[in-house]
Amino acid sequence: MGIKVYKPTTNGRRNMTGSDFAEITTSTPEKSLLVSLSKTAGRNN
């Protein structure tokens, strides 16, 4: 896993680094394992 280095645009980002998750997965998920969520919150349902 790589390390993402940010450009120092502000003082807080000067030494900021993070994880690069590009090597974990780039493919789409399996369709048979996906379940749609029904949205029932809010008004006029």
PDB file of N, CA, C and O in Angstrom:
ATOM      1  N   MET A   1       0.843  -1.166   0.000  1.00  0.00           N
ATOM      2  CA  MET A   1       0.000   0.000   0.000  1.00  0.00           C
ATOM      3  C   MET A   1       0.891   1.233   0.000  1.00  0.00           C
ATOM      4  O   MET A   1       1.852   1.323   0.764  1.00  0.00           O
ATOM      5  N   GLY A   2       0.562   2.163  -0.854  1.00  0.00           N
ATOM      6  CA  GLY A   2       1.368   3.363  -0.990  1.00  0.00           C
ATOM      7  C   GLY A   2       0.984   4.440   0.002  1.00  0.00           C
ATOM      8  O   GLY A   2      -0.001   4.320   0.731  1.00  0.00           O
ATOM      9  N   ILE A   3       1.773   5.485   0.013  1.00  0.00           N
ATOM     10  CA  ILE A   3       1.538   6.624   0.897  1.00  0.00           C
ATOM     11  C   ILE A   3       1.217   7.831   0.036  1.00  0.00           C
ATOM     12  O   ILE A   3       1.945   8.147  -0.905  1.00  0.00           O
ATOM     13  N   LYS A   4       0.119   8.505   0.366  1.00  0.00           N
ATOM     14  CA  LYS A   4      -0.304   9.690  -0.357  1.00  0.00           C
ATOM     15  C   LYS A   4       0.263  10.917   0.347  1.00  0.00           C
ATOM     16  O   LYS A   4       0.005  11.127   1.532  1.00  0.00           O
ATOM     17  N   VAL A   5       1.029  11.722  -0.369  1.00  0.00           N
ATOM     18  CA  VAL A   5       1.646  12.921   0.190  1.00  0.00           C
ATOM     19  C   VAL A   5       0.913  14.124  -0.370  1.00  0.00           C
ATOM     20  O   VAL A   5       0.774  14.260  -1.586  1.00  0.00           O
ATOM     21  N   TYR A   6       0.443  15.001   0.512  1.00  0.00           N
ATOM     22  CA  TYR A   6      -0.308  16.175   0.108  1.00  0.00           C
ATOM     23  C   TYR A   6       0.619  17.352  -0.150  1.00  0.00           C
ATOM     24  O   TYR A   6       1.688  17.452   0.453  1.00  0.00           O
ATOM     25  N   LYS A   7       0.210  18.242  -1.045  1.00  0.00           N
ATOM     26  CA  LYS A   7       0.982  19.447  -1.314  1.00  0.00           C
ATOM     27  C   LYS A   7       0.757  20.450  -0.184  1.00  0.00           C
ATOM     28  O   LYS A   7      -0.354  20.544   0.339  1.00  0.00           O
ATOM     29  N   PRO A   8       1.777  21.192   0.197  1.00  0.00           N
ATOM     30  CA  PRO A   8       1.651  22.115   1.336  1.00  0.00           C
ATOM     31  C   PRO A   8       0.899  23.391   0.981  1.00  0.00           C
ATOM     32  O   PRO A   8       1.500  24.462   0.894  1.00  0.00           O
ATOM     33  N   THR A   9      -0.404  23.286   0.777  1.00  0.00           N
ATOM     34  CA  THR A   9      -1.192  24.470   0.470  1.00  0.00           C
ATOM     35  C   THR A   9      -1.496  25.285   1.720  1.00  0.00           C
ATOM     36  O   THR A   9      -1.663  26.502   1.630  1.00  0.00           O
ATOM     37  N   THR A  10      -1.570  24.644   2.883  1.00  0.00           N
ATOM     38  CA  THR A  10      -1.758  25.340   4.158  1.00  0.00           C
ATOM     39  C   THR A  10      -0.749  24.787   5.148  1.00  0.00           C
ATOM     40  O   THR A  10      -0.061  23.808   4.862  1.00  0.00           O
ATOM     41  N   ASN A  11      -0.661  25.417   6.316  1.00  0.00           N
ATOM     42  CA  ASN A  11       0.288  24.961   7.330  1.00  0.00           C
ATOM     43  C   ASN A  11      -0.072  23.581   7.873  1.00  0.00           C
ATOM     44  O   ASN A  11       0.818  22.813   8.237  1.00  0.00           O
ATOM     45  N   GLY A  12      -1.347  23.259   7.931  1.00  0.00           N
ATOM     46  CA  GLY A  12      -1.761  21.958   8.436  1.00  0.00           C
ATOM     47  C   GLY A  12      -1.436  20.814   7.495  1.00  0.00           C
ATOM     48  O   GLY A  12      -1.283  19.676   7.939  1.00  0.00           O
ATOM     49  N   ARG A  13      -1.329  21.094   6.210  1.00  0.00           N
ATOM     50  CA  ARG A  13      -1.036  20.050   5.225  1.00  0.00           C
ATOM     51  C   ARG A  13       0.442  19.941   4.903  1.00  0.00           C
ATOM     52  O   ARG A  13       0.814  19.167   4.021  1.00  0.00           O
ATOM     53  N   ARG A  14       1.281  20.673   5.570  1.00  0.00           N
ATOM     54  CA  ARG A  14       2.695  20.706   5.214  1.00  0.00           C
ATOM     55  C   ARG A  14       3.361  19.343   5.387  1.00  0.00           C
ATOM     56  O   ARG A  14       4.147  18.941   4.530  1.00  0.00           O
ATOM     57  N   ASN A  15       3.074  18.633   6.452  1.00  0.00           N
ATOM     58  CA  ASN A  15       3.655  17.307   6.685  1.00  0.00           C
ATOM     59  C   ASN A  15       2.581  16.223   6.705  1.00  0.00           C
ATOM     60  O   ASN A  15       2.762  15.180   7.333  1.00  0.00           O
ATOM     61  N   MET A  16       1.466  16.466   6.020  1.00  0.00           N
ATOM     62  CA  MET A  16       0.343  15.540   6.063  1.00  0.00           C
ATOM     63  C   MET A  16       0.543  14.405   5.067  1.00  0.00           C
ATOM     64  O   MET A  16       0.879  14.644   3.907  1.00  0.00           O
ATOM     65  N   THR A  17       0.336  13.171   5.518  1.00  0.00           N
ATOM     66  CA  THR A  17       0.380  11.994   4.661  1.00  0.00           C
ATOM     67  C   THR A  17      -0.833  11.130   4.955  1.00  0.00           C
ATOM     68  O   THR A  17      -1.456  11.260   6.009  1.00  0.00           O
ATOM     69  N   GLY A  18      -1.167  10.250   4.027  1.00  0.00           N
ATOM     70  CA  GLY A  18      -2.293   9.353   4.205  1.00  0.00           C
ATOM     71  C   GLY A  18      -2.085   8.086   3.408  1.00  0.00           C
ATOM     72  O   GLY A  18      -1.145   7.983   2.620  1.00  0.00           O
ATOM     73  N   SER A  19      -2.961   7.124   3.614  1.00  0.00           N
ATOM     74  CA  SER A  19      -2.857   5.844   2.918  1.00  0.00           C
ATOM     75  C   SER A  19      -3.473   5.943   1.531  1.00  0.00           C
ATOM     76  O   SER A  19      -4.493   6.607   1.341  1.00  0.00           O
ATOM     77  N   ASP A  20      -2.851   5.281   0.568  1.00  0.00           N
ATOM     78  CA  ASP A  20      -3.364   5.202  -0.785  1.00  0.00           C
ATOM     79  C   ASP A  20      -3.962   3.813  -0.959  1.00  0.00           C
ATOM     80  O   ASP A  20      -3.245   2.815  -0.879  1.00  0.00           O
ATOM     81  N   PHE A  21      -5.273   3.737  -1.195  1.00  0.00           N
ATOM     82  CA  PHE A  21      -5.967   2.458  -1.252  1.00  0.00           C
ATOM     83  C   PHE A  21      -6.130   1.960  -2.684  1.00  0.00           C
ATOM     84  O   PHE A  21      -7.056   1.200  -2.966  1.00  0.00           O
ATOM     85  N   ALA A  22      -5.257   2.370  -3.587  1.00  0.00           N
ATOM     86  CA  ALA A  22      -5.393   1.992  -4.996  1.00  0.00           C
ATOM     87  C   ALA A  22      -5.087   0.521  -5.223  1.00  0.00           C
ATOM     88  O   ALA A  22      -5.632  -0.069  -6.156  1.00  0.00           O
ATOM     89  N   GLU A  23      -4.246  -0.089  -4.416  1.00  0.00           N
ATOM     90  CA  GLU A  23      -3.871  -1.486  -4.624  1.00  0.00           C
ATOM     91  C   GLU A  23      -4.884  -2.470  -4.048  1.00  0.00           C
ATOM     92  O   GLU A  23      -4.837  -3.657  -4.371  1.00  0.00           O
ATOM     93  N   ILE A  24      -5.786  -2.005  -3.211  1.00  0.00           N
ATOM     94  CA  ILE A  24      -6.720  -2.930  -2.563  1.00  0.00           C
ATOM     95  C   ILE A  24      -7.738  -3.450  -3.576  1.00  0.00           C
ATOM     96  O   ILE A  24      -7.856  -4.661  -3.766  1.00  0.00           O
ATOM     97  N   THR A  25      -8.472  -2.551  -4.226  1.00  0.00           N
ATOM     98  CA  THR A  25      -9.438  -2.987  -5.227  1.00  0.00           C
ATOM     99  C   THR A  25      -9.683  -1.870  -6.228  1.00  0.00           C
ATOM    100  O   THR A  25      -9.677  -0.689  -5.883  1.00  0.00           O
ATOM    101  N   THR A  26      -9.897  -2.267  -7.467  1.00  0.00           N
ATOM    102  CA  THR A  26     -10.276  -1.317  -8.509  1.00  0.00           C
ATOM    103  C   THR A  26     -11.479  -1.816  -9.285  1.00  0.00           C
ATOM    104  O   THR A  26     -11.970  -1.115 -10.170  1.00  0.00           O
ATOM    105  N   SER A  27     -11.967  -3.008  -8.978  1.00  0.00           N
ATOM    106  CA  SER A  27     -13.076  -3.581  -9.727  1.00  0.00           C
ATOM    107  C   SER A  27     -14.406  -3.243  -9.061  1.00  0.00           C
ATOM    108  O   SER A  27     -14.443  -2.786  -7.918  1.00  0.00           O
ATOM    109  N   THR A  28     -15.484  -3.472  -9.784  1.00  0.00           N
ATOM    110  CA  THR A  28     -16.817  -3.233  -9.244  1.00  0.00           C
ATOM    111  C   THR A  28     -17.221  -4.409  -8.360  1.00  0.00           C
ATOM    112  O   THR A  28     -16.754  -5.525  -8.586  1.00  0.00           O
ATOM    113  N   PRO A  29     -18.069  -4.191  -7.365  1.00  0.00           N
ATOM    114  CA  PRO A  29     -18.473  -5.281  -6.479  1.00  0.00           C
ATOM    115  C   PRO A  29     -19.377  -6.295  -7.187  1.00  0.00           C
ATOM    116  O   PRO A  29     -19.961  -5.999  -8.230  1.00  0.00           O
ATOM    117  N   GLU A  30     -19.482  -7.474  -6.612  1.00  0.00           N
ATOM    118  CA  GLU A  30     -20.302  -8.549  -7.171  1.00  0.00           C
ATOM    119  C   GLU A  30     -21.779  -8.178  -7.047  1.00  0.00           C
ATOM    120  O   GLU A  30     -22.244  -7.820  -5.965  1.00  0.00           O
ATOM    121  N   LYS A  31     -22.511  -8.263  -8.153  1.00  0.00           N
ATOM    122  CA  LYS A  31     -23.903  -7.824  -8.169  1.00  0.00           C
ATOM    123  C   LYS A  31     -24.799  -8.694  -7.293  1.00  0.00           C
ATOM    124  O   LYS A  31     -25.770  -8.189  -6.728  1.00  0.00           O
ATOM    125  N   SER A  32     -24.501  -9.981  -7.164  1.00  0.00           N
ATOM    126  CA  SER A  32     -25.359 -10.861  -6.379  1.00  0.00           C
ATOM    127  C   SER A  32     -25.214 -10.618  -4.884  1.00  0.00           C
ATOM    128  O   SER A  32     -26.057 -11.065  -4.106  1.00  0.00           O
ATOM    129  N   LEU A  33     -24.167  -9.921  -4.469  1.00  0.00           N
ATOM    130  CA  LEU A  33     -23.967  -9.644  -3.050  1.00  0.00           C
ATOM    131  C   LEU A  33     -24.513  -8.286  -2.631  1.00  0.00           C
ATOM    132  O   LEU A  33     -24.489  -7.954  -1.446  1.00  0.00           O
ATOM    133  N   LEU A  34     -24.999  -7.501  -3.573  1.00  0.00           N
ATOM    134  CA  LEU A  34     -25.484  -6.162  -3.265  1.00  0.00           C
ATOM    135  C   LEU A  34     -26.971  -6.180  -2.973  1.00  0.00           C
ATOM    136  O   LEU A  34     -27.729  -6.894  -3.629  1.00  0.00           O
ATOM    137  N   VAL A  35     -27.391  -5.394  -1.985  1.00  0.00           N
ATOM    138  CA  VAL A  35     -28.794  -5.258  -1.627  1.00  0.00           C
ATOM    139  C   VAL A  35     -29.109  -3.772  -1.603  1.00  0.00           C
ATOM    140  O   VAL A  35     -28.373  -2.990  -1.002  1.00  0.00           O
ATOM    141  N   SER A  36     -30.197  -3.376  -2.252  1.00  0.00           N
ATOM    142  CA  SER A  36     -30.566  -1.969  -2.264  1.00  0.00           C
ATOM    143  C   SER A  36     -31.252  -1.603  -0.955  1.00  0.00           C
ATOM    144  O   SER A  36     -31.985  -2.409  -0.381  1.00  0.00           O
ATOM    145  N   LEU A  37     -31.006  -0.376  -0.486  1.00  0.00           N
ATOM    146  CA  LEU A  37     -31.613   0.120   0.739  1.00  0.00           C
ATOM    147  C   LEU A  37     -32.847   0.933   0.395  1.00  0.00           C
ATOM    148  O   LEU A  37     -32.809   1.794  -0.483  1.00  0.00           O
ATOM    149  N   SER A  38     -33.952   0.652   1.099  1.00  0.00           N
ATOM    150  CA  SER A  38     -35.165   1.419   0.870  1.00  0.00           C
ATOM    151  C   SER A  38     -35.163   2.632   1.779  1.00  0.00           C
ATOM    152  O   SER A  38     -35.040   2.504   2.997  1.00  0.00           O
ATOM    153  N   LYS A  39     -35.298   3.803   1.189  1.00  0.00           N
ATOM    154  CA  LYS A  39     -35.295   5.049   1.945  1.00  0.00           C
ATOM    155  C   LYS A  39     -36.722   5.373   2.365  1.00  0.00           C
ATOM    156  O   LYS A  39     -37.572   5.640   1.516  1.00  0.00           O
ATOM    157  N   THR A  40     -36.994   5.353   3.675  1.00  0.00           N
ATOM    158  CA  THR A  40     -38.341   5.621   4.166  1.00  0.00           C
ATOM    159  C   THR A  40     -38.378   6.800   5.116  1.00  0.00           C
ATOM    160  O   THR A  40     -39.428   7.066   5.700  1.00  0.00           O
ATOM    161  N   ALA A  41     -37.292   7.514   5.296  1.00  0.00           N
ATOM    162  CA  ALA A  41     -37.276   8.649   6.202  1.00  0.00           C
ATOM    163  C   ALA A  41     -37.698   9.913   5.466  1.00  0.00           C
ATOM    164  O   ALA A  41     -37.632   9.975   4.238  1.00  0.00           O
ATOM    165  N   GLY A  42     -38.128  10.910   6.213  1.00  0.00           N
ATOM    166  CA  GLY A  42     -38.495  12.186   5.626  1.00  0.00           C
ATOM    167  C   GLY A  42     -39.995  12.352   5.505  1.00  0.00           C
ATOM    168  O   GLY A  42     -40.767  11.645   6.153  1.00  0.00           O
ATOM    169  N   ARG A  43     -40.396  13.289   4.674  1.00  0.00           N
ATOM    170  CA  ARG A  43     -41.810  13.610   4.511  1.00  0.00           C
ATOM    171  C   ARG A  43     -42.386  12.927   3.276  1.00  0.00           C
ATOM    172  O   ARG A  43     -41.658  12.528   2.367  1.00  0.00           O
ATOM    173  N   ASN A  44     -43.705  12.803   3.268  1.00  0.00           N
ATOM    174  CA  ASN A  44     -44.472  12.308   2.119  1.00  0.00           C
ATOM    175  C   ASN A  44     -44.028  10.923   1.676  1.00  0.00           C
ATOM    176  O   ASN A  44     -43.677  10.715   0.515  1.00  0.00           O
ATOM    177  N   ASN A  45     -44.045   9.978   2.611  1.00  0.00           N
ATOM    178  CA  ASN A  45     -43.686   8.610   2.265  1.00  0.00           C
ATOM    179  C   ASN A  45     -44.934   7.772   2.155  1.00  0.00           C
ATOM    180  O   ASN A  45     -44.852   6.577   1.869  1.00  0.00           O
TER     181      ASN A  45
END
